[in-house]
């Protein structure tokens, strides 16, 4: 468990963005909130790609996509299920960018 502490902290930050952050947004702030959560997912994916040395980081995009699905039924409606696919794609891109940054800075 201590071995994956960095990954768990980043995952908890992402869960905060999915489940706590929408509580503070008003009904007119929905698109701005979705954009902010997508941006936060991209940044957190870059961070996990950069700092994580374990292979578990490759499960991060799938896990993020799955963890978003319950928030659709809590805060949004079924039409927001497509955002789970966006979170998957954005987190894969962010993870790859983080891995590239790590390989560039390691040399």
MDTraj code that builds the backbone (N, CA, C; nanometers):
import mdtraj as md
import numpy as np

residues = "UNK UNK UNK UNK UNK UNK UNK UNK UNK UNK UNK UNK UNK UNK UNK UNK UNK UNK UNK UNK UNK UNK UNK UNK UNK UNK UNK UNK UNK UNK UNK UNK UNK UNK UNK UNK UNK UNK UNK UNK UNK UNK UNK UNK UNK UNK UNK UNK UNK UNK UNK UNK UNK UNK UNK UNK UNK UNK UNK UNK UNK UNK UNK UNK UNK UNK UNK UNK UNK UNK UNK UNK UNK UNK UNK UNK UNK UNK UNK UNK UNK UNK UNK UNK UNK UNK UNK UNK UNK UNK UNK UNK UNK UNK UNK UNK UNK UNK UNK UNK UNK UNK UNK UNK UNK UNK UNK".split()
xyz = np.array([
    [0.0823, -0.1186, 0.0000],
    [0.0000, 0.0000, 0.0000],
    [0.0873, 0.1257, 0.0000],
    [0.1916, 0.1238, 0.0800],
    [0.2814, 0.2390, 0.0854],
    [0.3539, 0.2568, -0.0479],
    [0.3670, 0.1466, -0.1189],
    [0.4335, 0.1475, -0.2483],
    [0.3565, 0.2321, -0.3514],
    [0.2256, 0.2358, -0.3377],
    [0.1397, 0.3075, -0.4328],
    [0.0820, 0.4360, -0.3740],
    [0.1492, 0.4960, -0.2788],
    [0.0966, 0.6145, -0.2107],
    [0.0775, 0.7320, -0.3067],
    [0.1715, 0.7548, -0.3967],
    [0.1601, 0.8663, -0.4911],
    [0.0381, 0.8483, -0.5815],
    [0.0190, 0.7273, -0.6296],
    [-0.0943, 0.7006, -0.7181],
    [-0.2268, 0.7167, -0.6442],
    [-0.2300, 0.6754, -0.5171],
    [-0.3528, 0.6864, -0.4382],
    [-0.3869, 0.8325, -0.4116],
    [-0.2865, 0.9149, -0.3835],
    [-0.3110, 1.0576, -0.3585],
    [-0.3664, 1.1246, -0.4839],
    [-0.3106, 1.0945, -0.5988],
    [-0.3604, 1.1533, -0.7238],
    [-0.5011, 1.1045, -0.7535],
    [-0.5285, 0.9787, -0.7265],
    [-0.6625, 0.9254, -0.7465],
    [-0.7629, 0.9921, -0.6534],
    [-0.7233, 1.0191, -0.5299],
    [-0.8116, 1.0890, -0.4370],
    [-0.8383, 1.2329, -0.4818],
    [-0.7382, 1.2978, -0.5377],
    [-0.7604, 1.4318, -0.5933],
    [-0.8604, 1.4282, -0.7086],
    [-0.8486, 1.3265, -0.7908],
    [-0.9431, 1.3119, -0.9027],
    [-1.0844, 1.2835, -0.8516],
    [-1.0960, 1.2013, -0.7496],
    [-1.2278, 1.1752, -0.6913],
    [-1.2873, 1.3017, -0.6314],
    [-1.2032, 1.3853, -0.5719],
    [-1.2493, 1.5141, -0.5218],
    [-1.3073, 1.5973, -0.6352],
    [-1.2400, 1.5963, -0.7480],
    [-1.2885, 1.6744, -0.8631],
    [-1.4202, 1.6182, -0.9174],
    [-1.4376, 1.4885, -0.9134],
    [-1.5605, 1.4276, -0.9652],
    [-1.6795, 1.4420, -0.8709],
    [-1.6569, 1.4307, -0.7397],
    [-1.7688, 1.4179, -0.6471],
    [-1.7891, 1.5364, -0.5538],
    [-1.6842, 1.6087, -0.5180],
    [-1.6999, 1.7206, -0.4259],
    [-1.7127, 1.8537, -0.5003],
    [-1.6326, 1.8720, -0.6025],
    [-1.6333, 1.9974, -0.6769],
    [-1.7703, 2.0336, -0.7352],
    [-1.8467, 1.9386, -0.7913],
    [-1.9793, 1.9761, -0.8445],
    [-2.0774, 2.0271, -0.7396],
    [-2.0514, 2.0005, -0.6121],
    [-2.1399, 2.0521, -0.5082],
    [-2.1359, 2.2046, -0.4997],
    [-2.0230, 2.2628, -0.5382],
    [-2.0051, 2.4072, -0.5268],
    [-2.0370, 2.4820, -0.6559],
    [-2.0722, 2.4122, -0.7599],
    [-2.1048, 2.4765, -0.8877],
    [-2.2554, 2.4964, -0.8979],
    [-2.2921, 2.6089, -0.9530],
    [-2.4338, 2.6375, -0.9731],
    [-2.4841, 2.5714, -1.1002],
    [-2.6137, 2.5792, -1.1253],
    [-2.6694, 2.5149, -1.2447],
    [-2.6224, 2.5783, -1.3755],
    [-2.5841, 2.7038, -1.3732],
    [-2.5379, 2.7677, -1.4961],
    [-2.3895, 2.7459, -1.5211],
    [-2.3197, 2.6901, -1.4260],
    [-2.1761, 2.6700, -1.4384],
    [-2.1404, 2.5307, -1.4899],
    [-2.2331, 2.4589, -1.5471],
    [-2.2105, 2.3185, -1.5826],
    [-2.1001, 2.3013, -1.6867],
    [-2.1022, 2.3790, -1.7933],
    [-2.0002, 2.3613, -1.8974],
    [-1.8618, 2.4043, -1.8489],
    [-1.8554, 2.5107, -1.7724],
    [-1.7279, 2.5528, -1.7159],
    [-1.6731, 2.4494, -1.6195],
    [-1.7617, 2.3878, -1.5430],
    [-1.7201, 2.2844, -1.4488],
    [-1.6684, 2.1618, -1.5233],
    [-1.7363, 2.1217, -1.6284],
    [-1.6918, 2.0066, -1.7070],
    [-1.5545, 2.0343, -1.7687],
    [-1.5348, 2.1558, -1.8203],
    [-1.4056, 2.1914, -1.8772],
    [-1.2965, 2.1901, -1.7703],
    [-1.3269, 2.2423, -1.6525],
    [-1.2292, 2.2442, -1.5440],
    [-1.1942, 2.1028, -1.4984],
    [-1.2910, 2.0149, -1.4916],
    [-1.2638, 1.8773, -1.4512],
    [-1.1820, 1.8059, -1.5581],
    [-1.2100, 1.8319, -1.6858],
    [-1.1304, 1.7719, -1.7932],
    [-0.9871, 1.8231, -1.7881],
    [-0.9701, 1.9518, -1.7637],
    [-0.8360, 2.0086, -1.7516],
    [-0.7617, 1.9504, -1.6316],
    [-0.8307, 1.9351, -1.5187],
    [-0.7688, 1.8760, -1.4002],
    [-0.7317, 1.7301, -1.4254],
    [-0.8154, 1.6574, -1.4982],
    [-0.7844, 1.5190, -1.5324],
    [-0.6598, 1.5117, -1.6188],
    [-0.6471, 1.6021, -1.7130],
    [-0.5288, 1.6057, -1.7993],
    [-0.4025, 1.6340, -1.7184],
    [-0.4090, 1.7327, -1.6305],
    [-0.2922, 1.7680, -1.5488],
    [-0.2561, 1.6554, -1.4525],
    [-0.3544, 1.5961, -1.3872],
    [-0.3260, 1.4857, -1.2950],
    [-0.2724, 1.3642, -1.3696],
    [-0.3151, 1.3427, -1.4916],
    [-0.2621, 1.2320, -1.5718],
    [-0.1168, 1.2564, -1.6094],
    [-0.0844, 1.3799, -1.6422],
    [0.0558, 1.4130, -1.6695],
    [0.1402, 1.3891, -1.5454],
    [0.0895, 1.4311, -1.4304],
    [0.1639, 1.4130, -1.3058],
    [0.1855, 1.2656, -1.2754],
    [0.0819, 1.1843, -1.2899],
    [0.0985, 1.0423, -1.2594],
    [0.1915, 0.9747, -1.3595],
    [0.1889, 1.0176, -1.4838],
    [0.2815, 0.9634, -1.5828],
    [0.4248, 1.0032, -1.5543],
    [0.4432, 1.1209, -1.4947],
    [0.5768, 1.1715, -1.4663],
    [0.6365, 1.1123, -1.3389],
    [0.5565, 1.1012, -1.2322],
    [0.6142, 1.0610, -1.1043],
    [0.6044, 0.9122, -1.0738],
    [0.5150, 0.8417, -1.1378],
    [0.4952, 0.7007, -1.1048],
    [0.5947, 0.6118, -1.1784],
    [0.6547, 0.5214, -1.1033],
    [0.7482, 0.4255, -1.1623],
    [0.6846, 0.2881, -1.1801],
    [0.5687, 0.2674, -1.1204],
    [0.5059, 0.1360, -1.1268],
    [0.4196, 0.1223, -1.2523],
    [0.3928, -0.0010, -1.2870],
    [0.3121, -0.0286, -1.4062],
    [0.1629, -0.0066, -1.3817],
    [0.1258, 0.0147, -1.2570],
    [-0.0148, 0.0368, -1.2251],
    [-0.0653, 0.1684, -1.2844],
    [0.0255, 0.2576, -1.3204],
    [-0.0156, 0.3853, -1.3789],
    [-0.0893, 0.3672, -1.5107],
    [-0.0698, 0.2553, -1.5769],
    [-0.1381, 0.2318, -1.7039],
    [-0.2850, 0.1959, -1.6846],
    [-0.3248, 0.1622, -1.5631],
    [-0.4652, 0.1382, -1.5319],
    [-0.5393, 0.2670, -1.4961],
    [-0.4651, 0.3730, -1.4753],
    [-0.5233, 0.4999, -1.4327],
    [-0.6313, 0.5520, -1.5283],
    [-0.6096, 0.5565, -1.6596],
    [-0.7168, 0.6077, -1.7470],
    [-0.8461, 0.5260, -1.7400],
    [-0.8339, 0.3961, -1.7335],
    [-0.9535, 0.3110, -1.7246],
    [-1.0245, 0.3332, -1.5919],
    [-0.9470, 0.3427, -1.4862],
    [-1.0043, 0.3636, -1.3533],
    [-1.0750, 0.4987, -1.3447],
    [-1.0172, 0.6017, -1.4011],
    [-1.0789, 0.7350, -1.4004],
    [-1.2108, 0.7334, -1.4770],
    [-1.2110, 0.6674, -1.5902],
    [-1.3326, 0.6595, -1.6704],
    [-1.4434, 0.5862, -1.5948],
    [-1.4083, 0.4793, -1.5279],
    [-1.5081, 0.4025, -1.4520],
    [-1.5563, 0.4792, -1.3300],
    [-1.4652, 0.5502, -1.2621],
    [-1.5042, 0.6253, -1.1431],
    [-1.5914, 0.7464, -1.1745],
    [-1.5884, 0.7927, -1.2975],
    [-1.6733, 0.9053, -1.3349],
    [-1.8191, 0.8633, -1.3515],
    [-1.8442, 0.7407, -1.3890],
    [-1.9800, 0.6962, -1.4228],
    [-2.0803, 0.7149, -1.3081],
    [-2.0494, 0.6808, -1.1822],
    [-2.1486, 0.7082, -1.0763],
    [-2.1795, 0.8565, -1.0574],
    [-2.0836, 0.9442, -1.0845],
    [-2.1108, 1.0872, -1.0686],
    [-2.2097, 1.1370, -1.1741],
    [-2.2170, 1.0682, -1.2868],
    [-2.3161, 1.1048, -1.3893],
    [-2.4564, 1.0913, -1.3322],
    [-2.4815, 0.9839, -1.2606],
    [-2.6151, 0.9605, -1.2071],
    [-2.6420, 1.0423, -1.0809],
    [-2.5361, 1.0907, -1.0157],
    [-2.5542, 1.1741, -0.8966],
    [-2.5799, 1.3198, -0.9346],
    [-2.4980, 1.3756, -1.0240],
    [-2.5033, 1.5188, -1.0533],
    [-2.5621, 1.5542, -1.1892],
    [-2.5515, 1.4650, -1.2852],
    [-2.5894, 1.4981, -1.4227],
    [-2.7039, 1.4070, -1.4652],
    [-2.7252, 1.3951, -1.5959],
    [-2.8211, 1.2984, -1.6477],
    [-2.7481, 1.2018, -1.7410],
    [-2.8195, 1.1098, -1.7986],
    [-2.7585, 1.0042, -1.8797],
    [-2.6849, 1.0570, -2.0021],
    [-2.7193, 1.1755, -2.0473],
    [-2.6512, 1.2304, -2.1646],
    [-2.5049, 1.2648, -2.1347],
    [-2.4676, 1.2709, -2.0086],
    [-2.3285, 1.3013, -1.9708],
    [-2.2412, 1.1764, -1.9665],
    [-2.2961, 1.0617, -1.9991],
    [-2.2154, 0.9391, -1.9997],
    [-2.1041, 0.9440, -2.1044],
    [-2.1231, 1.0217, -2.2087],
    [-2.0202, 1.0339, -2.3120],
    [-1.8933, 1.0974, -2.2557],
    [-1.9067, 1.1731, -2.1486],
    [-1.7882, 1.2354, -2.0876],
    [-1.6937, 1.1315, -2.0288],
    [-1.7434, 1.0151, -1.9940],
    [-1.6551, 0.9078, -1.9454],
    [-1.5553, 0.8700, -2.0540],
    [-1.6004, 0.8703, -2.1774],
    [-1.5098, 0.8429, -2.2890],
    [-1.4072, 0.9549, -2.3045],
    [-1.4516, 1.0798, -2.2864],
    [-1.3583, 1.1925, -2.2937],
    [-1.2525, 1.1839, -2.1845],
    [-1.2956, 1.1459, -2.0641],
    [-1.1983, 1.1325, -1.9553],
    [-1.0990, 1.0212, -1.9838],
    [-1.1444, 0.9154, -2.0478],
    [-1.0533, 0.8074, -2.0858],
    [-0.9493, 0.8572, -2.1858],
    [-0.9949, 0.9264, -2.2890],
    [-0.9038, 0.9752, -2.3934],
    [-0.8077, 1.0809, -2.3376],
    [-0.8606, 1.1760, -2.2617],
    [-0.7766, 1.2823, -2.2059],
    [-0.6742, 1.2255, -2.1093],
    [-0.7133, 1.1295, -2.0276],
    [-0.6169, 1.0743, -1.9324],
    [-0.5121, 0.9872, -2.0014],
    [-0.5470, 0.9211, -2.1100],
    [-0.4459, 0.8467, -2.1867],
    [-0.3452, 0.9433, -2.2474],
    [-0.3938, 1.0518, -2.3056],
    [-0.3036, 1.1508, -2.3650],
    [-0.2144, 1.2129, -2.2563],
    [-0.2724, 1.2487, -2.1431],
    [-0.1950, 1.3063, -2.0345],
    [-0.0921, 1.2105, -1.9793],
    [-0.1286, 1.0840, -1.9676],
    [-0.0346, 0.9830, -1.9197],
    [0.0828, 0.9685, -2.0159],
    [0.0539, 0.9673, -2.1444],
    [0.1615, 0.9573, -2.2437],
    [0.2508, 1.0806, -2.2427],
    [0.1920, 1.1981, -2.2257],
    [0.2720, 1.3206, -2.2166],
    [0.3618, 1.3156, -2.0932],
    [0.3084, 1.2696, -1.9804],
    [0.3882, 1.2569, -1.8594],
    [0.5026, 1.1584, -1.8743],
    [0.4770, 1.0476, -1.9431],
    [0.5829, 0.9487, -1.9668],
    [0.6908, 1.0074, -2.0577],
    [0.6502, 1.0824, -2.1580],
    [0.7484, 1.1472, -2.2482],
    [0.8305, 1.2501, -2.1713],
    [0.7648, 1.3314, -2.0879],
    [0.8384, 1.4282, -2.0064],
    [0.9383, 1.3589, -1.9153],
    [0.8949, 1.2483, -1.8559],
    [0.9837, 1.1755, -1.7656],
    [1.1071, 1.1234, -1.8398],
    [1.0859, 1.0703, -1.9596],
    [1.2007, 1.0180, -2.0358],
    [1.2919, 1.1324, -2.0817],
    [1.2373, 1.2501, -2.1103],
    [1.3190, 1.3638, -2.1512],
    [1.4010, 1.4199, -2.0350],
    [1.3404, 1.4281, -1.9175],
    [1.4102, 1.4842, -1.8020],
    [1.5036, 1.3855, -1.7355],
    [1.4840, 1.2575, -1.7613],
    [1.5713, 1.1561, -1.7025],
    [1.7079, 1.1550, -1.7694],
    [1.7138, 1.1962, -1.8935],
    [1.8416, 1.1923, -1.9669],
    [1.9330, 1.3069, -1.9345],
])
top = md.Topology()
chain = top.add_chain()
for i, resn in enumerate(residues, 1):
    res = top.add_residue(resn, chain, resSeq=i)
    for name in ("N", "CA", "C"):
        top.add_atom(name, md.element.get_by_symbol(name[0]), res)
traj = md.Trajectory(xyz[None], top)
